[in-house]
Amino acid sequence: MNFLHSDIIIRKSGDKQTIWLSQRLVIDVCGMSEDFLRTKARPRYKASVQACYHHHNILPDTGKGWRWAKMESGFYYDLSRIPNRAPQNYRELFGDATELVRNYEDFIKGKQSSNFETDFKRHLNNVYRSYLEFYTDANEVQRPALAKACAVIDFILDHKDSYPGTKNKLYKDLEPVLKKLDLQYIPHHHLRLKEKIDELFATERLSIPDIIKLPRAGNSNSMVFADPQLVSWALQLRSMPKNYSNDYIIRKITDMCSLTGKRVPSRRWFGQNIFELPGTKFLTSKRFGSSRKSHIHKSYIPTEGALYAGDCWEMDATRVNIIGHSVEIVDEITGKKKKVEKFLMVVAIRDVHSGDIVGYSFDHSENRRVYTDAIAMAVKNTGYLPYEIITDRFPGHNTPEVETLFARMEALGVKIEISHNANDKAGVERFFRTLQQITMPDSDFFYGDGIMSRSLSAFRSPEYLEGIKKESKKAGFDMYAAVEESTFIIETFRDTLYSKYSRKHSKVNLSPRQIHDQSEKPHVIEVSDATISMLFGLKKKNIQIRNNGQIETEIYGVKMHYFISPAYYDVIKNYHLESVVLSYDIEDLSVVYLWENHGILLKSLCEAEFFVPAKTKGPNKNLQQIGVAKAREKAIESLKSIDYEQTIGEENYMLGKYGKKDITNTADDYYNDRPVKKVSGSDVQPDDFENDYLNDRNAY
């Protein structure tokens, strides 16, 4: 088998291992065309997968043939799902999975098997099936092992007359190969192996299956209750992810004992010697898979929480467990409006140290906008950026808007960790459960815990929920009412003392909000209103600064005028008619902020204040704004004049008696008031140098 790099990829999910073969290797071994895989195999398997998984690179296992995945810029196929139907028998062409992986690893390490070993393995895989019919009395483990032992004898008979070298060379060359493959029921030592061949030729009536037998076949002296095979069967059935019951396992082993002629132990024997032993529970805990019951058997790493507020924020989303509300949408197919029931989703940001919910946002689904709004609320409420934020791969986490936001936050010093492991943000996951038990039951619209809850008080009765739905519909319970109710639930939790509901924190007479406010915050990053606007404000690009620092733009169709203060004269001067970025908060349009683009980052320039246009016509005239604008214009013109005179003052010196005296005097004042520029190191005196340096400097 001709391997290339990346021909085999092994993926592990829990205790399950999947071997993926590249399309090149499948075509090379099976002798099929690429068109068959592209037009028939892959479309057929994709049709067996639910439509919601079609966009995944690795399609889930449906049990159908030709399961495929797209990895490493190519197509790969699950070895266990390659069909083995006659007459092609594609799966058999690859041989044993463990041996295939071992050969590939040897190839990667530069230790590919020799031609002799390759020929032997090919012969072994092609011939051993013809001997399976002679061992119908053996079990499923012994039968293929006995058949492979016969295939070894068959290989020797085919090559012993034509093999170069001495008579024993064939047996000596086979010895390391047999040890490497660890074949059973065949001697590995070359002398013992030759004795098997001599035994075959000693009597003409003997065939290969006559000399390959189970050791101690027919010996019934061993006690059935000490039979390790019974224990093996029980452990295998117990550890299967099908999670069989004790009674089913006992019935299955009873059937196997009747087929193999073994005595059947009592039910009590199974309990005392297998099911009730701690070792059995320890070894077979994988039967629970990744379900909640498996967590009690898994190890964990003890960790400490954050020492200060602002050290870490956790962010996650969940459904708000209150009844749904009616929303009018447009049908994508018919284009007609219709009403559907929607439920609120909340994105919450939890401070790890205090447990306070510093920010949250609501929507009908998880999306990038609701996550960025939650972060914006948290930063505005606290006035700082945390040291670290932990979140998951929420919908939209890889959009340009979110990536730009995270890049700007990281540039300010925030560490962003995007994790798929729920344990990395376990605090906010537990908060949702706490919220359902502490403050949500006070709401009449609360319908109960999550669907995984098994508590007797997890859900309210169907009759009660039906009545509440009718009342809420009559009262016009819509999205705004749902958001108001959910906000009240969260804010109530923030002000609830830990000692009122937590036995663990029964002596903590503070609420999450109080702990957050009173805690030290040595690791946070204080932010200004301008920085908040840069991160979360709406942006307008290509805004030009004109007319001595005036900006005219439209926000949602309304014409807005903004003036830059004369205090930012340098910005007015250096960015005249230049394009800048304008950021603003839609809730407060009295001030906007100007920025200069630096890649995905923004450089702060200045702020601009909203100017109320002067009303000069009709009643209620507002002429005061004219005076304000003229005073600002006068201040800027004065600064321009001073700047101009300072700039041309040096040339005026060259005119001599023809120069203007007032300009010359202004230039003198400008240069006299400036600090004297010194050469680097001019303040160092010879006495300050070390004697060694003074003595050695002549050497240069």
Buried (B, 14 or more C-beta within 10 A) or exposed (E): BEBEEBBBBEBEEEEEEBBBBBBBBBBBBBEBEEEEBEEEBBEEBBEBBEEEEEEEEBBEEBEBBBBBBEBEEEBBBBBEBBEEEEEEEBBEBBBBEEBBBBBBEBBBEEEBBEEBBEEBBEBBBEBBBEBBEBBEEBEEEBBBBBBBBBBBBBBBEEBBEEBEEEEEEBBBBBBEBBEEBEBBBBBBEBEEBBBBBEEBEEEEEEEBBEBBBBEEEEEEEEEBEEBEBBBEBBBEBBBEEEBBEBEEBBEBBBEBBEEEEBEBBEEEBBEEBBBEEEEBEEEBBBBBEEEEEBEEEEEEEEEEEBEBBBBBBBBBBBEBBBBBBBEEEEEEEEEEEEEEEBBBBBBBBBBBBBBBBBBBBBBBEBBBBBBBBBBBBBBBBBEBBBBBBBBBEBEBBEBEEBBBBBBBBEEBEBEBEBEEEEEBBBBBBEBBEBBBEBBBBEBEBBBBBEEEEEEEEEBBEEEEBEEBBEEBEEEEBBBEBBBEBBEEBBBBBBEBBBBEBBEEBEEBEBBBBBBBBEBEBEBBBEBEBBBBBBBBBEEBEEBBBEEBBBBEBEBEEEEBBBBBBBEBBEBBBEBEEEEBBBBBBEEEBEBBBBBBEEEEBBEBBBBBEBBEEBBEEEEEEEEEBEEEBEEBBEBBEEBBEEEEBBEEBEEBEEEEEEBEEEBBEBBEEBEEEEEEEEEEEEEEEEEEEEEEEEEEEEEE
